[in-house]
């Protein structure tokens, strides 16, 4: 156990070895409700005292204050982190010396607070103000350029009509993405391209193999089932997706939309049947039916380069970094947008250490407090917004382990969500989690200052999030089978369904991007005005 949990471990050991109940209350958390309960019952209620020990033991195992040797889920978090020697070799965005990092953040924070204080005094905050210690930010208004609607309609009228089966064949002929689906035993690419595309289409449209076999005049159910069993696996889908996304980014039209260095991430809810592993995952936000979420990253060129299934009842924040660190396209991202569900202090802290700039839309932003190094030197206009002082000593003492955490994520050895969920799992965090929260509070304060002062950042985030919403709309249009329900009972089956839909979406985005480029060339040959600043508002979704 960590030092803070040593009394609890001793209490659990007494119960396990002696069958007795500890008399001391030093294992209880400060201000714990259990103190009042035990005081009310008196010292003679051994059963209640034993339950109190088990309750605290459960939370301590979740947080990592107590760990089990040789356990993957409840082992010591520090044991899975890379060594300090390996961490030094990693290319992180922060120095290994915490004092250098603190000096940099102090300078940045002093400059940011001074700029925000001047803007508040002069009334020059874009679309906002700070009056009597209260922050007010107005909503952004739409700013679509003139003539964009006519251009969109004309370009899409020029796209050739196509059946989705022909679209898949055309893209595969150009890219050969089906070569990624090799035989599990022999490693030979699938020779039945039409059958394999039928399987992928069945997954993407949520039809299932039996419905697809009924719609096909070339393959029966058993042929499709055999192809799915021997050729379609997680790594193959990811490899095919990477190939399609890279090819779409190389098209001239895609480069009008961005450099592939910004992305948005958001979760999309899919209803599930009341059987299987998702039967109890009911999130009241989406109604009374169970379901799962697909958490998808979409880059500024509209390509969905990463997607994974998560329970509908969990926070999205820990999963935001998975798509960035576990994917080559994600490693190119410099600025990441997310909605309110992606906000935690832990995420702000570790993202800055990894070199990703988070631009999050924070719910109820005026109520969020700023954390500074010296509240006394904060401009008087901003002092009501200050929520506390950063704990430098805690950051310095835990910096080596924080550095190792970031290096472990950067190396791809452990999914960031695994570490972040571990650190966020307990009301009284262990020292490492508390230190990361302090780092995150500093980074969040720097972000809030820039967000308030930079209307361009707000608009970039809104544009990025709109791309994600349009991406969800396309997926809803494709998910025609089984009334849109994901009826697979296992997590693996649900993953294949979501991954197949994501791959199908990426293929459609590639085809639309290619033919929109042809339509632009046709307009220009006809002498019609088609400026790039208007094309930036066209979508292949």
QUIKA-V979657 format. One record per pair of residues at least 12 apart in sequence whose ideal C-beta (glycine too) atoms are under 7 Angstrom apart, sorted by sequence separation. I is the first residue (numbers start at 1). J is the second residue. D is the distance in whole Angstrom. If there is no record, write none. Layout:
i-><I | I>
j-><J | J>
d-><D | D>
This chain:
i-><64 | 178 | 209 | 212 | 278 | 295 | 324 | 370 | 25 | 61 | 64 | 278 | 294 | 295 | 423 | 38 | 198 | 278 | 308 | 372 | 375 | 405 | 178 | 181 | 209 | 294 | 295 | 370 | 520 | 11 | 209 | 274 | 293 | 320 | 369 | 370 | 371 | 373 | 269 | 292 | 293 | 306 | 343 | 369 | 370 | 371 | 372 | 373 | 34 | 178 | 198 | 271 | 272 | 320 | 342 | 369 | 372 | 7 | 8 | 178 | 209 | 272 | 292 | 293 | 343 | 369 | 371 | 7 | 23 | 271 | 272 | 292 | 336 | 172 | 198 | 270 | 291 | 295 | 306 | 336 | 340 | 269 | 270 | 305 | 320 | 335 | 336 | 337 | 338 | 339 | 340 | 479 | 516 | 333 | 334 | 336 | 340 | 478 | 28 | 194 | 195 | 269 | 270 | 295 | 305 | 306 | 317 | 335 | 516 | 21 | 172 | 199 | 268 | 305 | 316 | 317 | 27 | 198 | 267 | 268 | 286 | 297 | 315 | 316 | 317 | 475 | 478 | 29 | 267 | 317 | 320 | 478 | 513 | 21 | 28 | 169 | 195 | 199 | 267 | 268 | 512 | 21 | 27 | 168 | 195 | 199 | 283 | 321 | 265 | 266 | 281 | 283 | 299 | 317 | 321 | 475 | 196 | 265 | 281 | 401 | 474 | 509 | 195 | 265 | 281 | 324 | 509 | 168 | 199 | 297 | 398 | 402 | 263 | 264 | 299 | 398 | 402 | 15 | 192 | 196 | 263 | 165 | 263 | 164 | 190 | 262 | 263 | 394 | 398 | 402 | 15 | 262 | 260 | 260 | 394 | 395 | 12 | 190 | 260 | 394 | 11 | 258 | 257 | 258 | 267 | 269 | 395 | 257 | 394 | 395 | 12 | 257 | 184 | 183 | 254 | 391 | 8 | 183 | 390 | 8 | 182 | 184 | 267 | 353 | 181 | 181 | 390 | 8 | 249 | 354 | 390 | 248 | 353 | 182 | 249 | 5 | 181 | 248 | 265 | 350 | 354 | 180 | 350 | 354 | 9 | 8 | 245 | 265 | 180 | 181 | 350 | 5 | 180 | 245 | 4 | 5 | 2 | 177 | 180 | 1 | 1 | 177 | 350 | 177 | 474 | 175 | 175 | 470 | 263 | 350 | 371 | 471 | 261 | 262 | 265 | 371 | 470 | 175 | 260 | 261 | 262 | 266 | 261 | 262 | 263 | 264 | 265 | 266 | 347 | 372 | 261 | 264 | 267 | 346 | 371 | 370 | 265 | 346 | 346 | 370 | 344 | 368 | 245 | 325 | 325 | 242 | 326 | 350 | 242 | 325 | 349 | 321 | 349 | 326 | 358 | 346 | 349 | 325 | 346 | 349 | 352 | 345 | 348 | 322 | 347 | 322 | 346 | 349 | 321 | 322 | 345 | 348 | 345 | 348 | 319 | 359 | 318 | 345 | 348 | 361 | 359 | 318 | 359 | 318 | 361 | 318 | 337 | 339 | 337 | 337 | 300 | 302 | 304 | 298 | 298 | 298 | 296 | 309 | 309 | 309 | 307 | 307 | 292 | 307 | 304 | 264 | 264 | 304 | 262 | 266 | 292 | 304 | 264 | 303 | 264 | 268 | 294 | 296 | 303 | 268 | 302 | 273 | 276 | 277 | 271 | 272 | 276 | 277 | 271 | 272 | 273 | 275 | 276 | 277 | 270 | 278 | 137 | 137 | 136 | 135 | 134 | 302 | 302 | 302 | 135 | 130 | 133 | 133 | 93 | 94 | 113 | 254 | 93 | 121 | 253 | 92 | 93 | 120 | 234 | 241 | 245 | 248 | 92 | 93 | 117 | 120 | 237 | 241 | 244 | 248 | 251 | 92 | 109 | 237 | 240 | 244 | 247 | 251 | 253 | 109 | 117 | 253 | 113 | 114 | 117 | 234 | 241 | 248 | 252 | 113 | 116 | 237 | 244 | 251 | 106 | 253 | 113 | 211 | 205 | 206 | 208 | 204 | 206 | 207 | 205 | 206 | 205 | 206 | 256 | 206 | 256 | 257 | 256 | 102 | 206 | 102 | 203 | 203 | 204 | 98 | 203 | 204 | 98 | 204 | 200 | 204 | 98 | 200 | 201 | 200 | 96 | 92 | 92 | 137 | 84 | 87 | 87 | 90 | 92 | 140 | 140 | 81 | 84 | 87 | 90 | 86 | 90 | 82 | 140 | 78 | 81 | 81 | 128 | 82 | 82 | 81 | 125 | 80 | 125 | 127 | 82 | 126 | 82 | 109 | 116 | 80 | 112 | 119 | 109 | 113 | 116 | 171 | 105 | 109 | 112 | 116 | 108 | 115 | 168 | 171 | 171 | 167 | 170 | 77 | 167 | 77 | 160 | 159 | 64 | 159 | 155 | 158 | 63 | 62 | 63 | 62 | 155 | 158 | 65 | 155 | 63 | 64 | 59 | 63 | 151 | 155 | 148 | 152 | 147 | 145 | 148 | 145 | 144 | 29 | 2>
j-><76 | 190 | 221 | 224 | 290 | 307 | 336 | 382 | 38 | 74 | 77 | 291 | 307 | 308 | 436 | 52 | 212 | 292 | 322 | 386 | 389 | 419 | 193 | 196 | 224 | 309 | 310 | 385 | 535 | 27 | 225 | 290 | 309 | 336 | 385 | 386 | 387 | 389 | 286 | 309 | 310 | 323 | 360 | 386 | 387 | 388 | 389 | 390 | 52 | 196 | 216 | 289 | 290 | 338 | 360 | 387 | 390 | 26 | 27 | 197 | 228 | 291 | 311 | 312 | 362 | 388 | 390 | 27 | 43 | 291 | 292 | 312 | 356 | 193 | 219 | 291 | 312 | 316 | 327 | 357 | 361 | 291 | 292 | 327 | 342 | 357 | 358 | 359 | 360 | 361 | 362 | 501 | 538 | 356 | 357 | 359 | 363 | 501 | 52 | 218 | 219 | 293 | 294 | 319 | 329 | 330 | 341 | 359 | 540 | 46 | 197 | 224 | 293 | 330 | 341 | 342 | 53 | 224 | 293 | 294 | 312 | 323 | 341 | 342 | 343 | 501 | 504 | 56 | 294 | 344 | 347 | 505 | 540 | 49 | 56 | 197 | 223 | 227 | 295 | 296 | 540 | 50 | 56 | 197 | 224 | 228 | 312 | 350 | 295 | 296 | 311 | 313 | 329 | 347 | 351 | 505 | 227 | 296 | 312 | 432 | 505 | 540 | 227 | 297 | 313 | 356 | 541 | 201 | 232 | 330 | 431 | 435 | 297 | 298 | 333 | 432 | 436 | 50 | 227 | 231 | 298 | 201 | 299 | 201 | 227 | 299 | 300 | 431 | 435 | 439 | 53 | 300 | 299 | 300 | 434 | 435 | 53 | 231 | 301 | 435 | 53 | 300 | 300 | 301 | 310 | 312 | 438 | 301 | 438 | 439 | 57 | 302 | 230 | 230 | 301 | 438 | 56 | 231 | 438 | 57 | 231 | 233 | 316 | 402 | 231 | 232 | 441 | 60 | 301 | 406 | 442 | 301 | 406 | 236 | 303 | 60 | 236 | 303 | 320 | 405 | 409 | 236 | 406 | 410 | 66 | 66 | 303 | 323 | 239 | 240 | 409 | 65 | 240 | 305 | 65 | 66 | 65 | 240 | 243 | 65 | 66 | 243 | 416 | 244 | 541 | 243 | 244 | 539 | 333 | 420 | 441 | 541 | 332 | 333 | 336 | 442 | 541 | 247 | 332 | 333 | 334 | 338 | 334 | 335 | 336 | 337 | 338 | 339 | 420 | 445 | 335 | 338 | 341 | 420 | 445 | 445 | 342 | 423 | 424 | 448 | 424 | 448 | 329 | 409 | 410 | 328 | 412 | 436 | 329 | 412 | 436 | 409 | 437 | 415 | 447 | 436 | 439 | 416 | 437 | 440 | 443 | 437 | 440 | 415 | 440 | 416 | 440 | 443 | 416 | 417 | 440 | 443 | 441 | 444 | 417 | 457 | 417 | 444 | 447 | 461 | 460 | 420 | 461 | 421 | 465 | 424 | 461 | 465 | 464 | 465 | 464 | 467 | 471 | 467 | 468 | 471 | 471 | 494 | 495 | 498 | 498 | 499 | 486 | 502 | 502 | 464 | 465 | 505 | 464 | 468 | 494 | 506 | 467 | 506 | 468 | 472 | 498 | 502 | 509 | 475 | 509 | 485 | 488 | 489 | 484 | 485 | 489 | 490 | 485 | 486 | 487 | 489 | 490 | 491 | 486 | 494 | 365 | 366 | 366 | 366 | 366 | 539 | 540 | 541 | 385 | 381 | 384 | 385 | 352 | 353 | 372 | 513 | 353 | 381 | 513 | 353 | 354 | 381 | 495 | 502 | 506 | 509 | 354 | 355 | 379 | 382 | 499 | 503 | 506 | 510 | 513 | 355 | 372 | 500 | 503 | 507 | 510 | 514 | 516 | 373 | 381 | 517 | 378 | 379 | 382 | 499 | 506 | 513 | 517 | 379 | 382 | 503 | 510 | 517 | 373 | 520 | 382 | 481 | 478 | 479 | 481 | 478 | 480 | 481 | 480 | 481 | 481 | 482 | 532 | 484 | 535 | 536 | 536 | 392 | 497 | 395 | 496 | 497 | 500 | 395 | 500 | 501 | 396 | 503 | 500 | 504 | 399 | 503 | 504 | 504 | 403 | 406 | 407 | 452 | 400 | 403 | 404 | 407 | 410 | 458 | 459 | 401 | 404 | 407 | 410 | 407 | 411 | 404 | 462 | 401 | 404 | 405 | 452 | 407 | 408 | 408 | 452 | 408 | 453 | 455 | 411 | 455 | 413 | 442 | 449 | 414 | 446 | 453 | 445 | 449 | 452 | 507 | 442 | 446 | 449 | 453 | 446 | 453 | 507 | 510 | 511 | 508 | 511 | 419 | 511 | 422 | 515 | 515 | 422 | 519 | 516 | 519 | 425 | 425 | 426 | 426 | 519 | 522 | 430 | 520 | 429 | 430 | 426 | 430 | 534 | 538 | 534 | 538 | 534 | 534 | 537 | 537 | 537 | 428 | 430>
d-><7 | 6 | 6 | 6 | 5 | 7 | 7 | 7 | 7 | 5 | 5 | 6 | 5 | 6 | 6 | 7 | 6 | 5 | 6 | 6 | 6 | 6 | 6 | 6 | 5 | 6 | 5 | 5 | 7 | 4 | 6 | 6 | 7 | 7 | 6 | 5 | 6 | 7 | 5 | 5 | 5 | 3 | 5 | 7 | 6 | 5 | 7 | 5 | 5 | 5 | 6 | 5 | 5 | 6 | 6 | 2 | 7 | 4 | 4 | 7 | 6 | 5 | 7 | 5 | 5 | 7 | 5 | 4 | 7 | 5 | 6 | 6 | 5 | 7 | 6 | 5 | 5 | 6 | 5 | 7 | 6 | 5 | 6 | 6 | 5 | 5 | 6 | 5 | 5 | 5 | 6 | 6 | 6 | 7 | 6 | 7 | 4 | 6 | 7 | 6 | 5 | 6 | 7 | 5 | 4 | 6 | 7 | 6 | 6 | 4 | 7 | 5 | 6 | 6 | 4 | 5 | 6 | 6 | 4 | 5 | 7 | 4 | 7 | 5 | 6 | 6 | 6 | 7 | 7 | 4 | 6 | 7 | 5 | 5 | 7 | 7 | 6 | 5 | 5 | 7 | 4 | 5 | 6 | 5 | 6 | 5 | 4 | 7 | 7 | 7 | 5 | 5 | 7 | 5 | 7 | 6 | 6 | 7 | 5 | 5 | 6 | 5 | 5 | 5 | 5 | 6 | 7 | 6 | 6 | 6 | 6 | 6 | 5 | 5 | 7 | 5 | 6 | 6 | 6 | 6 | 6 | 7 | 5 | 7 | 7 | 7 | 7 | 7 | 4 | 7 | 6 | 5 | 5 | 7 | 6 | 5 | 6 | 5 | 6 | 5 | 5 | 3 | 6 | 5 | 7 | 6 | 5 | 5 | 6 | 6 | 5 | 7 | 5 | 6 | 4 | 5 | 5 | 6 | 6 | 6 | 7 | 7 | 5 | 7 | 4 | 6 | 7 | 6 | 5 | 6 | 6 | 7 | 4 | 7 | 6 | 5 | 5 | 5 | 5 | 7 | 6 | 5 | 6 | 6 | 6 | 7 | 4 | 7 | 4 | 7 | 7 | 4 | 4 | 5 | 6 | 5 | 5 | 4 | 7 | 6 | 5 | 5 | 7 | 5 | 5 | 6 | 6 | 6 | 5 | 7 | 4 | 6 | 6 | 7 | 7 | 6 | 5 | 5 | 6 | 6 | 7 | 7 | 5 | 4 | 6 | 4 | 5 | 6 | 7 | 7 | 7 | 7 | 6 | 6 | 5 | 5 | 6 | 6 | 6 | 7 | 7 | 6 | 6 | 5 | 6 | 6 | 6 | 7 | 7 | 6 | 5 | 7 | 7 | 6 | 7 | 5 | 4 | 6 | 6 | 3 | 4 | 5 | 4 | 5 | 7 | 6 | 6 | 6 | 4 | 5 | 3 | 4 | 5 | 5 | 5 | 6 | 4 | 6 | 7 | 6 | 7 | 4 | 5 | 5 | 7 | 7 | 5 | 6 | 4 | 6 | 7 | 6 | 6 | 6 | 5 | 5 | 7 | 5 | 5 | 5 | 6 | 7 | 6 | 4 | 5 | 4 | 5 | 6 | 6 | 4 | 6 | 5 | 6 | 6 | 4 | 5 | 5 | 7 | 6 | 7 | 5 | 6 | 7 | 7 | 7 | 6 | 3 | 6 | 5 | 5 | 4 | 6 | 6 | 5 | 5 | 7 | 6 | 7 | 7 | 4 | 7 | 6 | 5 | 6 | 6 | 6 | 3 | 7 | 7 | 5 | 7 | 5 | 6 | 6 | 5 | 6 | 6 | 4 | 7 | 7 | 6 | 6 | 7 | 3 | 3 | 7 | 5 | 5 | 5 | 4 | 5 | 7 | 6 | 7 | 6 | 6 | 6 | 6 | 5 | 6 | 5 | 4 | 6 | 7 | 6 | 7 | 6 | 5 | 6 | 6 | 6 | 6 | 6 | 6 | 5 | 7 | 6 | 6 | 6 | 5 | 6 | 6 | 7 | 4 | 6 | 4 | 5 | 6 | 5 | 7 | 5 | 6 | 6 | 6 | 6 | 7 | 6 | 6 | 5 | 6 | 3 | 5 | 5 | 7 | 6 | 3 | 4 | 7 | 7 | 7 | 6 | 5 | 6 | 7 | 6 | 5 | 5 | 4 | 6 | 6 | 6 | 7 | 6 | 4 | 5 | 6 | 6 | 6 | 6 | 6 | 4 | 6 | 6 | 5 | 5 | 5 | 6 | 7 | 7 | 6 | 6 | 4 | 7 | 7 | 5 | 6 | 6 | 6 | 7 | 7 | 6 | 5 | 5 | 6 | 4 | 6 | 6 | 6 | 6 | 6 | 6 | 7 | 7 | 7 | 5 | 6 | 7 | 5 | 6 | 6 | 6 | 4 | 6 | 4 | 3 | 5 | 5 | 6 | 5 | 7 | 7 | 6 | 5 | 6 | 6 | 6 | 6 | 6 | 7 | 6 | 5 | 7 | 7 | 6 | 6>
